[in-house]
Amino acid sequence: MSTDLQKDRVPGASQSGGGPTPPAAQVAAEADAPAIGDWLRFRPDGTVEVLAGKVAVGQGIRTSLAQAVAEELRLPLERVRTLLGDTALTPYDMGTVGSRSTPVTAHRLRKVAASARELFAGRAAERWQLDPAGLVVADGSVSHPASGRSVPYYELIEAGERGRLSARWSDDAPLTPPEEWSVAGKSARRPEGHHFVTGSHRYTSDLDRPGMLHGAVLRPPGPGATLVSLDTSAAEELHGVAVVRDGDFVGVVAPTRHAARKALSTLDASWSLPESEERTEQLHVSGSNVFDYLKGHPSGPGGYHRWDGPGVFQVGSLEEGRAAAVGSGPGYEPGHTHEARYTIPYIAHAPLETRAALAEWGADDAGDEGVAGAGEGVGGGIRLTVRTGTQRPFGVRAELATAFGIPEEQVRVIVPDTGSAYGGKHTGEAAVEAARLARGAGRPVKLIWSREEEFTWAYFRPAGLIEVSSAVAAGGTITAWEYHNYNSGPSAIRPPYPVPNQLVVFHTTLSSLRQGSYRALAATANHFARESHMDELAHLLGLDPLEFRLRNLPDGSPEHERLRAVLVAVTERFGWATRRSRQLPGYGYGLACGTEKGSYVATCVEVEVERETGRLRVVRVVEAFECGAIVNPQGLANQVEGAVVQALGGALFERVEFEGGKIESNRFSRYRVPRFGDVPEIEVVLVDRKDLPSAGAGETPIVGPAPALANAIFDACGLRLRDLPLAPTGRLANT
Amino acid sequence: MANEPVELRVNGRAVRVEADEEMSLLTVLREQIDLTGSKYGCAEGECGACTVTLDGTAVRSCITPARAAVGREVLTIEGLGQGGELHPLQQAFLDHEAFQCGYCTPGMIMSALGLLNARPDPGDQDIIAAMQGNICRCGTYRRITAAIRQAADVLLVRSTEATEGTSQAPGAEKAEKATV
């Protein structure tokens, strides 16, 4: 038996939004901020500033991190502010990826804040020569009710340590149990909301700096192209325009973005694309035949998945499992093996704010907007400052240092709250390009990618092919499970059902398009295949899809119990049994469930299919979600609803179209994403488990809708769709 | 196609800008008068992030030539709810947390304003029809719809009170001014 396919051993793939798992040295560095003052700054006005290398991309992390600190410091939430994503000011962080902010960063901040609370209580006790047991820590002060004495935290910090409280935080600091939370666990407003609704928040693309120019980059006909010739004469004649050339990199800078893009269009370049057998072959791959290509082109370790292999999980013996396939039902004869193949296309993140960066060289005084006192503690020697929307500020700092051959300490990356990412902004292309332009121009340069650049030069969610073969024993329990995933990725690849005989394999392959992280990574693909397949088995056996799942989640395991709990919660709210017993013609009901990254999800969907036309209407989605103790119910509900809507896009409409090495879905009019008219009734059921640690919630809620939709469509009209997207034009595929 | 000085009225004041024939209103707003609340999202009028109102009607400023706005009243998100008080739409977006990353929010609010100017009491289909061109990749559509309904209710009450001349709510006058 091999257990190599454990998700925590899959570098780069299990981290959602993920990107590469950092090397061990970086993980160590992430924890290497031993002083309380590395994470918290106490202000004379009684406020506290939280420093964290996370970034805000819409997930509301400012609020939930502040709640964690406010809770342990016994402070009202409005007295806690957050300073995020600045490599010069915040502790190292591997990135806002993998649903780690809540379980890792918030948990650490709790300990830091609890350590500070204990420290202040101890100092007050010492100052007053009193037993600490008689002291009360509340509202930002330590007080002694018996004598009426009280002292705010700030006054318990010596003058010499007010820049950085050097006392160490302790991993053993006593945390407030969720049952006793008074700030965390309650819905909290997001402080940045006011700036959003007034238009006053400055995203990277809105920033300005003295002397700033606007840049634009000349794109070659394909990756790896080399520049053969370049005529810049027309551009050079334009007022205020300069052309920057650095090897095969060509760009222009101008006083406005409008002028820069205009100048770009006057450049006359010819390019040479690298010739290789692989490239020639790739020219024949398109969105419709890519799956055969993937299966036919295994790759070794490396690539986006950074798979070290072997990507195999094996338990029991498939032969024995198939020999035990004595289950029976209307569509299932004893001895039967059910085989099916599922496909998942490349899709684009399409964040509404395209990649953008503002770079400036030689700027120690690069300024700080937004947070008072943010400039404190920035050491000298910063040669390059880049503001950019990325999920990995420290990763982008490393990219910049490498690109320009300077030490990381001389590079500062600042991330303004960003116009979304969904796993799509792990890399620093725009940052490096802006820095190149700024170096060539000798001025600060802002670069905003066009929508077409975002659609064609960013990376995509991997396409994948998944083949499943299963067999069922008496009583409706699965006895054999063979599962091959080509290229999607290994996240959530193993079934939550304890099948005694399994072979689960992740196959790395070449990829036709540049691929990378996407919200929940391959957990979406693996749940689509697995939960569709479960539904197929239930129907073959003549079992209710809920009953079939429950039979395969026996008692005795906390994981099974948690999954059962969301299944029960979602089907109760949905009215699963009642609706199925009164099914209307053309209507169908589908169910799916799953777990990933320590959280549990179950989804019910109601659809209506117009039989003659295949027109699909999603009527209602109910999703139950459990991620341990809930920190911010309002924020969590928003995340789950949003994930459901985004999931509808990938399930129903989205597919990157490409042919002959060219991406055809290069704008919103050619790439359909969910809009107002696509949104069904959505109900979210939050299961609060105060007895369990809080897990992340930004990703896992996205995995339920696709299989639940496919299952509902089958229920409505008997058509089994195994290829995403299910209804690219609003009508069912294959109709 | 040279840049020529043009006078526009933006958020109630006259501004002189330079625009050639093809320069979009969005470009002028963002690059010449530093009104960056209107966002770049697609440059083809497909995402709605750049929405402003022209004489009260929602338009995509990325595909509206700046010169087409001459002689008309341009209202951007920055001009809404002036004087320190939020417009009912802005307040409703906050109340419903009708955003995640916030990038689509100004365009959503301005599209909703155009809708409420034309239909003060919109039904579900009116909201979908008016908002279909605005994309929220974070998926907060249902919250936005709820926020629009709330703002419509608030504005209806204010307008009724104003008409009846009874106990005029503070800010009602301002709201009407903003919804030109």
Interface residues (C-beta under 8 A of the other chain):
Chain A: V57 G58 Q59 G60 R189 R190 E192 G193 H194 H195 F196 V197 T198 G199 S200 H201 R202 Y203 S205 D206 D208 H214 T256 R257 H258 H349 A350 P351 L352 E353 T354 D417 T418 G419 S420 Y422 I448 S450 R451 Q634 G635 N638 Q639 E641 G642 A643 V644 V645 Q646 R667 F668 S669 V673 P674 R675 F676 G677 V679 I682
Chain B: M23 T27 R30 E31 Q32 D34 L35 T36 G37 S38 K39 Y40 G41 C42 A43 E44 E46 C47 A49 T76 I77 E78 L80 G81 L86 Q90 Q91 F93 L94 E97 F99 Q100 C101 G102 Y103 C104 T105 P106 I109 I127 I128 M131 Q132 G133 N134 I135 C136 R137 C138 G139 T140 Y141 R142 R143 I144 T145
